[in-house]
Amino acid sequence: MFMTNNFDKDFHQRENPQVTIEQVWNQKSITLIDARSPDEFLAGFIPEAVNIPLLNNEERALVGTLYKQAGREPAIEKGYDLLEPRVGLLARYFENFSKEQELVVYCARGGMRSKAITALMRSLGYRASQLIGGYKAFRTWNLERLENYQLPNLVVLQGGTGVGKTLVLNQLRNSVDLEGLAQHRGSMVGGVGKKPATQKNFEANLLMALDCSDPNQVLFVEGESRNIGSTTISGNIHGQMKRARIAMLEASIETRTKRTVEEYITSQPQETTEIRKRIDFLVKDLGKNKVAELTSLFDAGNYHDCFQFILVNYYDRKYAHSMGKLTIELTVSTEDISEAARTLEKHFSL
C-alpha cells in the first residue's frame, strides 16, 4: 500500500513513457484515464475514457487562480497539498485496474496533472503512460480527421417523420446513427427524454463510429440538416452526405402515426408534460386556434389524432420544402422494417 506519510512532491518532474493519440485510438486493450476535473470531462472526453480527477472543479479553479496571481511554484505546492490527503483513496481506486493492463493518462495539454497521475501509478507498479499533448492534441486531431475523412460508398436514407429511418439503420450491418450520437432526434421534440451530447463528444464519437465501420462496404446514414439539436456535423462529412446516393423510405400515415406515438409517448410516459409544451411552439406555423385544438386532443389522451395532424400539416410540409430536387435511386417501404433493411443491403451491395 502506498503510504501517505512518505508522499513525495516530485511526481510532476518525473519522466514517463509517452504515447501519441494515433497509438492509443480505438485500441480496446488500452484503458484511457482522464485526469481533468469533472466539469472538463463532461464538456468533452476521448471515447471510453475513465475520469479520475487529480483536482475537483473547485480545487482546479483555486489552483488556477493561484497560478495567475502568485506564479507556478505556489500553484504546484497548493496542488500537492490538495492531493496528499487523497493519495490513499486514489491508490485503492487504482486497484480496479490490473497491473498487467496498459493504461494511458491524459489531462488538458499533457502537463502536470497527467504527469503526476502517471508517475503515481507507475510508483505503484502499474503500466501507465502519458498521452502527448493531452485532450487538446486529441481535439485538434479529431477535427482534422473529420475534415479530411472520405466516405466513397455513402448512402443517405431520406423519409418523413415516423417512417422508421432509425429503426432501419439499426438493422443495417454497416451504418452510423447520427441522431444516436447527438442524442437528439433532429426534430422539434427531438431532445425530449434525451441527454444531448456536447459538440466535442459528438465529434469524438462520430470519428469512432466512422473508424469502426467497414470502408469496403456501403455505409448508410440518415439524411440530416447540418445541425442536429445543438450539435453540428462537420462541413466535409455533411458535404459528402449531400452528394451521396439516396434511398427514400416510405410508410403509410397510420404506420407513421403509430411509430411517432410509440417513440414520443408510450416509450417515455414521464416526458408527456414536456411534449405537450412543445406543441405550443407550432403557433407560428399552425395558428393559435389549431394549436388549441391539438392541445385539447393531447390532454384527452387522443395522441393518435394529435400527432397525425402534426405529421401531415407540419412535418411533411417542412420536409417537402427541405428536399428540393433530389435524385432518388431507390424507394423502399418500411411497413416491415427487417424487409426494408434487406432490400437496401441487396440493392446497394458492392
C-alpha positions as CSV (number, residue, x, y, z in Angstrom):
1,M,0.0,0.0,0.0
2,F,1.2,3.5,-0.9
3,M,1.9,5.3,2.4
4,T,0.8,9.0,2.5
5,N,3.5,9.8,5.2
6,N,6.1,9.1,2.5
7,F,4.4,11.3,0.0
8,D,6.9,12.7,-2.5
9,K,6.1,16.0,-4.2
10,D,8.1,15.4,-7.3
11,F,5.7,13.4,-9.4
12,H,5.3,16.3,-11.9
13,Q,9.0,16.2,-12.5
14,R,9.4,12.5,-13.3
15,E,9.9,11.2,-16.8
16,N,7.1,8.9,-18.0
17,P,6.7,6.9,-21.2
18,Q,4.9,9.0,-23.8
19,V,2.4,7.8,-26.4
20,T,0.5,9.6,-29.2
21,I,-3.2,9.6,-29.9
22,E,-2.6,7.6,-33.0
23,Q,-1.1,4.8,-30.9
24,V,-4.0,4.6,-28.5
25,W,-7.0,5.4,-30.6
26,N,-9.6,2.6,-30.8
27,Q,-7.3,0.2,-29.1
28,K,-9.5,-2.0,-26.9
29,S,-6.6,-3.4,-24.9
30,I,-5.8,0.2,-23.6
31,T,-7.6,1.9,-20.8
32,L,-7.7,5.7,-21.1
33,I,-7.7,7.7,-17.8
34,D,-8.7,11.4,-17.9
35,A,-7.1,13.3,-15.0
36,R,-9.0,16.5,-15.6
37,S,-11.7,17.9,-13.4
38,P,-15.3,16.6,-13.7
39,D,-16.5,19.7,-15.5
40,E,-13.8,19.5,-18.0
41,F,-14.5,15.8,-18.6
42,L,-18.3,16.4,-19.1
43,A,-17.6,19.0,-21.7
44,G,-15.7,16.5,-23.8
45,F,-13.6,13.4,-23.5
46,I,-11.9,10.8,-25.5
47,P,-14.3,7.9,-26.1
48,E,-14.2,5.1,-23.4
49,A,-12.0,7.2,-21.1
50,V,-12.5,6.9,-17.3
51,N,-12.4,10.1,-15.3
52,I,-10.0,10.1,-12.3
53,P,-9.7,13.8,-11.5
54,L,-6.5,14.9,-9.8
55,L,-8.4,18.0,-8.6
56,N,-12.1,18.6,-8.4
57,N,-13.8,21.6,-10.0
58,E,-13.3,24.0,-7.1
59,E,-9.8,22.9,-6.5
60,R,-8.8,23.3,-10.1
61,A,-10.3,26.9,-10.1
62,L,-8.4,27.6,-6.8
63,V,-5.0,26.4,-8.2
64,G,-5.6,28.2,-11.5
65,T,-6.2,31.5,-9.7
66,L,-3.1,31.0,-7.5
67,Y,-1.0,30.3,-10.7
68,K,-2.2,33.6,-12.2
69,Q,-1.7,35.6,-9.0
70,A,1.4,34.1,-7.4
71,G,3.1,32.0,-10.1
72,R,3.9,28.4,-10.9
73,E,5.6,27.2,-7.8
74,P,3.0,28.2,-5.3
75,A,0.3,26.7,-7.5
76,I,2.2,23.4,-7.7
77,E,2.7,23.4,-3.9
78,K,-1.1,24.0,-3.4
79,G,-1.9,21.2,-5.8
80,Y,0.2,18.8,-3.8
81,D,-1.4,20.0,-0.6
82,L,-4.8,19.1,-2.0
83,L,-3.6,15.8,-3.5
84,E,-1.8,14.4,-0.5
85,P,-4.8,13.6,1.7
86,R,-6.4,11.5,-1.1
87,V,-3.4,9.6,-2.3
88,G,-4.5,6.5,-0.3
89,L,-8.0,6.7,-1.8
90,L,-6.5,7.0,-5.3
91,A,-4.3,4.0,-4.7
92,R,-7.4,2.0,-3.7
93,Y,-9.2,3.2,-6.8
94,F,-6.3,2.1,-9.0
95,E,-6.8,-1.5,-7.7
96,N,-9.7,-1.7,-10.1
97,F,-7.1,-2.0,-12.8
98,S,-4.8,-5.0,-13.4
99,K,-1.1,-4.3,-13.2
100,E,-0.8,-6.1,-16.5
101,Q,-3.2,-3.7,-18.1
102,E,-1.9,-0.9,-20.4
103,L,-3.1,2.5,-19.0
104,V,-2.7,5.8,-20.7
105,V,-3.3,9.1,-18.8
106,Y,-4.2,12.5,-20.2
107,C,-5.1,15.9,-18.9
108,A,-5.8,19.2,-20.8
109,R,-2.5,19.6,-22.5
110,G,-0.3,16.7,-21.4
111,G,1.0,18.7,-18.5
112,M,1.5,18.4,-14.8
113,R,-1.8,16.7,-13.9
114,S,-1.4,13.7,-16.2
115,K,2.3,13.6,-15.5
116,A,1.7,13.4,-11.7
117,I,-1.0,10.7,-12.0
118,T,1.1,8.7,-14.5
119,A,4.1,8.8,-12.1
120,L,2.0,8.0,-9.1
121,M,0.5,4.9,-10.9
122,R,4.0,3.8,-12.1
123,S,5.3,4.1,-8.5
124,L,2.6,1.6,-7.5
125,G,3.6,-0.8,-10.2
126,Y,1.0,0.0,-13.0
127,R,1.8,0.1,-16.7
128,A,1.0,3.7,-17.2
129,S,2.0,6.1,-20.0
130,Q,1.2,9.7,-20.6
131,L,-0.6,11.0,-23.7
132,I,1.4,13.6,-25.5
133,G,-0.5,16.9,-25.8
134,G,-3.4,15.7,-23.8
135,Y,-7.0,16.3,-24.7
136,K,-6.1,19.5,-26.7
137,A,-4.0,17.4,-29.0
138,F,-6.8,14.8,-29.4
139,R,-9.3,17.5,-30.1
140,T,-7.1,19.0,-32.9
141,W,-6.5,15.6,-34.4
142,N,-10.2,14.7,-34.1
143,L,-11.3,17.8,-36.1
144,E,-8.6,17.4,-38.7
145,R,-9.5,13.8,-39.4
146,L,-13.2,14.6,-39.8
147,E,-12.4,17.4,-42.2
148,N,-10.4,15.0,-44.3
149,Y,-12.5,11.9,-43.9
150,Q,-13.6,10.3,-47.2
151,L,-16.7,8.2,-47.5
152,P,-16.8,6.9,-51.1
153,N,-19.6,4.4,-50.5
154,L,-22.1,6.5,-48.7
155,V,-25.9,6.1,-48.9
156,V,-28.3,8.5,-47.3
157,L,-31.7,7.4,-46.1
158,Q,-34.4,10.0,-46.5
159,G,-38.1,9.9,-45.5
160,G,-40.7,11.8,-43.5
161,T,-41.0,11.7,-39.7
162,G,-42.2,8.4,-38.4
163,V,-41.2,6.2,-41.4
164,G,-38.7,4.4,-39.2
165,K,-35.3,5.6,-40.5
166,T,-33.5,4.9,-37.2
167,L,-35.3,1.6,-36.9
168,V,-34.0,0.6,-40.3
169,L,-30.5,1.9,-39.6
170,N,-30.3,-0.3,-36.5
171,Q,-30.8,-3.4,-38.7
172,L,-28.3,-2.5,-41.3
173,R,-24.9,-4.1,-40.8
174,N,-22.8,-1.0,-41.8
175,S,-24.4,2.2,-40.6
176,V,-23.8,5.3,-38.4
177,D,-26.7,6.7,-36.4
178,L,-26.0,10.4,-36.3
179,E,-29.0,11.2,-34.2
180,G,-28.0,8.5,-31.7
181,L,-24.5,10.1,-31.5
182,A,-26.0,13.5,-31.0
183,Q,-28.7,12.1,-28.6
184,H,-31.2,14.2,-30.4
185,R,-33.9,13.1,-32.9
186,G,-33.4,16.2,-35.0
187,S,-37.0,17.4,-34.6
188,M,-39.0,19.9,-32.6
189,V,-39.2,17.5,-29.7
190,G,-36.0,15.7,-30.6
191,G,-34.2,16.4,-27.4
192,V,-37.0,15.4,-25.0
193,G,-36.1,12.4,-23.0
194,K,-32.5,12.5,-24.2
195,K,-29.3,13.8,-22.8
196,P,-27.9,15.7,-25.8
197,A,-24.2,15.2,-26.5
198,T,-21.8,18.1,-26.4
199,Q,-20.3,19.2,-29.7
200,K,-16.9,17.8,-28.6
201,N,-18.3,14.4,-27.6
202,F,-20.5,14.2,-30.8
203,E,-17.4,14.7,-33.0
204,A,-15.3,12.3,-31.0
205,N,-18.0,9.6,-31.1
206,L,-18.6,10.3,-34.8
207,L,-15.0,9.7,-35.7
208,M,-15.0,6.5,-33.6
209,A,-18.2,5.3,-35.4
210,L,-16.7,6.0,-38.8
211,D,-13.5,4.3,-38.0
212,C,-15.4,1.2,-36.7
213,S,-17.4,1.0,-39.9
214,D,-16.3,-1.2,-42.9
215,P,-14.8,1.0,-45.6
216,N,-15.2,-1.7,-48.1
217,Q,-19.0,-1.8,-47.8
218,V,-21.7,0.7,-48.3
219,L,-22.2,3.0,-45.3
220,F,-25.8,4.0,-44.5
221,V,-26.7,7.2,-42.6
222,E,-29.9,9.1,-42.1
223,G,-30.4,12.3,-44.0
224,E,-29.9,15.3,-41.7
225,S,-29.6,19.0,-41.8
226,R,-26.1,20.1,-40.8
227,N,-27.4,20.8,-37.2
228,I,-28.8,18.1,-35.1
229,G,-30.1,19.8,-32.0
230,S,-27.2,21.8,-30.7
231,T,-24.5,19.7,-32.4
232,T,-23.1,20.4,-35.9
233,I,-21.9,17.8,-38.5
234,S,-18.5,18.7,-40.0
235,G,-18.7,20.5,-43.3
236,N,-16.8,17.8,-45.0
237,I,-19.0,15.0,-43.8
238,H,-22.2,16.8,-44.5
239,G,-21.0,17.9,-47.9
240,Q,-20.5,14.2,-48.8
241,M,-24.0,13.4,-47.5
242,K,-25.5,15.9,-49.9
243,R,-23.6,14.3,-52.8
244,A,-24.4,10.7,-51.7
245,R,-26.7,8.1,-53.3
246,I,-30.2,8.4,-51.8
247,A,-32.8,5.9,-50.8
248,M,-36.3,7.2,-49.9
249,L,-38.2,5.4,-47.1
250,E,-42.0,5.4,-47.1
251,A,-44.8,4.2,-44.9
252,S,-48.5,4.8,-44.6
253,I,-49.7,7.7,-42.4
254,E,-51.2,5.2,-40.0
255,T,-47.9,3.4,-39.5
256,R,-46.0,6.7,-39.2
257,T,-48.5,7.9,-36.6
258,K,-48.3,4.7,-34.6
259,R,-44.5,4.9,-34.6
260,T,-44.5,8.5,-33.6
261,V,-46.8,8.0,-30.6
262,E,-44.7,5.0,-29.6
263,E,-41.5,6.9,-29.7
264,Y,-42.6,10.1,-28.0
265,I,-45.4,9.0,-25.7
266,T,-45.5,5.3,-25.0
267,S,-41.8,4.7,-24.6
268,Q,-41.3,7.8,-22.3
269,P,-44.5,8.5,-20.4
270,Q,-42.6,10.6,-17.9
271,E,-42.0,13.2,-20.7
272,T,-45.6,13.7,-21.6
273,T,-45.8,17.1,-20.0
274,E,-42.7,18.3,-21.8
275,I,-44.0,17.0,-25.1
276,R,-47.2,19.0,-24.6
277,K,-45.3,22.2,-24.0
278,R,-43.6,21.8,-27.4
279,I,-46.9,21.7,-29.2
280,D,-47.3,25.4,-28.3
281,F,-44.2,26.1,-30.4
282,L,-46.4,25.4,-33.5
283,V,-48.5,28.5,-33.2
284,K,-46.4,30.4,-35.8
285,D,-47.0,27.6,-38.4
286,L,-50.5,26.3,-37.5
287,G,-52.1,29.3,-35.8
288,K,-53.5,29.7,-32.2
289,N,-56.9,28.0,-32.9
290,K,-55.4,24.9,-34.4
291,V,-52.8,24.6,-31.6
292,A,-55.6,24.9,-29.1
293,E,-57.4,22.0,-30.8
294,L,-54.3,19.9,-30.8
295,T,-53.6,20.5,-27.1
296,S,-57.2,19.5,-26.3
297,L,-56.7,16.3,-28.2
298,F,-53.4,15.7,-26.4
299,D,-55.0,16.4,-23.0
300,A,-57.8,14.0,-23.7
301,G,-55.2,11.3,-24.5
302,N,-56.0,11.3,-28.2
303,Y,-52.4,11.2,-29.2
304,H,-53.2,9.5,-32.5
305,D,-55.2,12.3,-34.0
306,C,-53.0,15.0,-32.4
307,F,-49.7,13.6,-33.9
308,Q,-51.2,12.6,-37.2
309,F,-52.3,16.2,-37.8
310,I,-48.9,17.4,-36.9
311,L,-47.2,14.9,-39.2
312,V,-49.3,15.9,-42.2
313,N,-49.6,19.6,-41.7
314,Y,-46.3,20.5,-40.1
315,Y,-43.5,17.9,-40.5
316,D,-44.5,16.8,-44.0
317,R,-44.6,20.3,-45.3
318,K,-41.3,21.2,-43.7
319,Y,-39.8,18.0,-45.1
320,A,-41.1,18.6,-48.7
321,H,-39.6,22.1,-48.6
322,S,-36.2,20.9,-47.5
323,M,-35.9,18.1,-50.0
324,G,-35.7,20.3,-53.1
325,K,-34.8,18.4,-56.2
326,L,-33.3,15.1,-55.0
327,T,-32.2,12.3,-57.3
328,I,-33.7,9.3,-55.6
329,E,-32.2,6.0,-56.6
330,L,-34.5,3.6,-54.7
331,T,-37.8,3.9,-52.8
332,V,-38.4,1.4,-50.1
333,S,-41.5,0.6,-48.0
334,T,-40.8,0.4,-44.2
335,E,-44.0,-1.2,-43.2
336,D,-41.8,-4.2,-42.5
337,I,-38.5,-2.8,-41.0
338,S,-36.5,-6.0,-41.4
339,E,-37.6,-6.4,-45.0
340,A,-36.7,-2.8,-45.7
341,A,-33.2,-3.4,-44.4
342,R,-32.7,-6.5,-46.5
343,T,-33.9,-4.6,-49.6
344,L,-31.5,-1.8,-49.0
345,E,-28.5,-4.0,-48.4
346,K,-29.3,-6.1,-51.5
347,H,-29.7,-3.1,-53.8
348,F,-26.6,-1.2,-52.6
349,S,-24.3,-4.1,-52.1
350,L,-20.8,-3.6,-53.6
